Amino acid sequence: MERLRPGDHEQIGPWQIVNRLGSGGMGLVFLGTNGTRAAAIKIVRDHLLEDPTSRTRLAREVESLKKVESAYIAEIVGSDVVGSPAWIATSFVDGPSLNTLIENEGPLSEAAWVEFAKGLIHALCAVHKAGIIHRDVKPSNILLSATGPKLIDFGISFSNEATSLTRTGLVAGTPAWLAPEQFENREITNAIDNFALGSVLFYAATGVAPWGGEDSSVAQVMRKILSDEPDVKKLSPLQRKLIPKLLEKDPKKRITAEQARELIGAIAEVPVVESVSFAKPTPSKSTKSRKPIAIVAAVATALIVVAGIFLFLPKSDHKSSSANTSGKSSSVKATPIPTTSNATISWSGEFAGDPSAQNGFGTTYKLYVCDQSISANSLKVVAPKNSGVAIPVPSLVKSDAVCGTGFDTIYVNGVVPKSGTLKYVLNVKTLSGQPVSYSYTITRN
């Protein structure tokens, strides 16, 4: 924790800023208070919200996270994504992260492990029910309060860099907590969270990560995750009933969070003799070594607030309308309008908020926009009245080369107007049912 620096905000919304907790690529983190409660406040960097679409998507994701109902997720207690600066506040969690506790105290007892597993599984069930993929479930993103675990930090997990290892050769976060499909550049679903859940539960039970530690290379971890099986001999008979089912290599064979909740409910009936509490331990001679715990907790808690930024930011390296669109298409039944080439006719199309236009030649056009968690059956284009051209046909492709792995590419095929500019609205819905609209124009040059 640092003192405020010259130029730092002293007040953000209703929050009086007390100290600086940290900073990162996505923003500054402060500790604030409104007189009755403390919160970790993330101020989002301006350059990440330069276009209106980014702010709209951030606001949408904040609203989605507010709907997640679980006592095991740090609560969003305030936000303003429209103003300048944009900020989001989460409740302060008073407790160490799982990795800090295990480094200091060792693995959890079986009774504590059962209670920990119940809470973490409950959190993931709530996240998945809201149509959200966390993408970065790992020990440092789980805080242990007196009332149980708290899942935090959706920010890094939603960034483009965290969705694909092969795109950049690097991973945002620790590779030891990734799923096989993330290394293989396959479609990302909430099954990756369930695999990470299994790895975290293995770590909580044994004190070691099943695929390698922080000092393991990406190559070593990747080989183990793709080829090796976890050493279940380190687990108790009770733990073996759950963890291996979460660590299935094939995501189709892996159990879901809901199935894990049913299973932990059944196996947790085993009698235990000791009481369970995640409260801070009684101070001892080693207390000094644990002073940074609250700081770590506050910093980690604050990171949850940027969940929507990279989840919904449009790709900045937009390609032309002739970009490769290989990949499995969605269940949209409409047949795309073929693009015809005519070098004497040029067109320009642009989605509102995108940094640049998409251009091409011919009497038909094909535009795209990138998003995530979009329902393929919800796509609909509203055309201007008396436009004199056919209604454009939308389609959706998941994880193709245009928007990248883990993203949805929404295409619109249409007819170029005989002259001037036409304005359309593309209406879609997220998997959780929330409506989203994009406006775009197509101009015959």
CORTATA-V176282 format. One record per backbone hydrogen bond with DSSP energy under -1.0 kcal/mol. NH is the residue of the N-H (numbers start at 1). CO is the residue of the C=O. Records with the same first field share a line. If there is no record, write none. Layout:
# CORTATA-V176282
NH->CO / CO
This chain:
# CORTATA-V176282
2->20
8->5
12->15
15->12
16->33
17->10
18->31
19->31
20->2
21->29
22->29
24->27
28->43
29->22
30->41
31->19
32->39
33->16
34->37
39->32
40->90
41->30
42->88
43->28
44->86
45->26
48->45
49->46
55->51
56->52
57->53
58->54
59->55
60->56
61->57
62->58
63->59
64->60
65->61
66->62
68->65
74->151
77->89
78->89
80->87
87->80
88->42
89->78
90->40
91->75
92->38
95->93
98->139 / 142
101->97
102->98
103->99
104->100
105->101
106->102
108->204
113->109
114->110
115->111
116->112
117->113
118->114
119->115
120->116
121->117
122->118
123->119
124->120
125->121
126->122
127->123
128->124
129->125
130->126
131->128
132->127
141->138
142->139
143->150
144->96
145->148
148->145
150->143
151->72
152->141
159->156
162->159
163->160
165->182
169->165
177->174
178->175
182->179
184->180
186->181
192->189
194->190
195->191
196->192
197->193
198->194
199->195
200->196
201->197
202->198
203->199
204->200
205->201
206->202
207->203
216->213
221->217
222->218
223->219
224->220
225->221
226->222
227->223
228->224
232->230
234->231
235->232
240->236
241->238
242->239
243->239
246->243
247->243
253->250
254->250
255->245
260->256
261->257
262->258
263->259
264->260
265->261
266->262
267->263
268->264
270->267
287->284
289->286
290->287
291->288
293->290
296->292
297->293
298->294
299->295
300->296
301->297
302->298
304->301
305->302
306->303
307->304
312->308
321->359
323->320
330->396
345->342
347->360
348->443
349->358
350->441
352->439
354->351
358->349
360->347
362->345
365->414
367->412
369->410
371->408
375->429
378->375
380->427
382->425
393->413
395->411
397->409
398->328
399->407
404->400
407->404
408->371
409->397
410->369
411->395
412->367
413->393
414->365
416->363
422->442
424->440
425->382
426->438
427->380
428->436
430->434
431->373
433->430
436->428
438->426
440->424
441->350
442->422
443->348
444->420
445->346
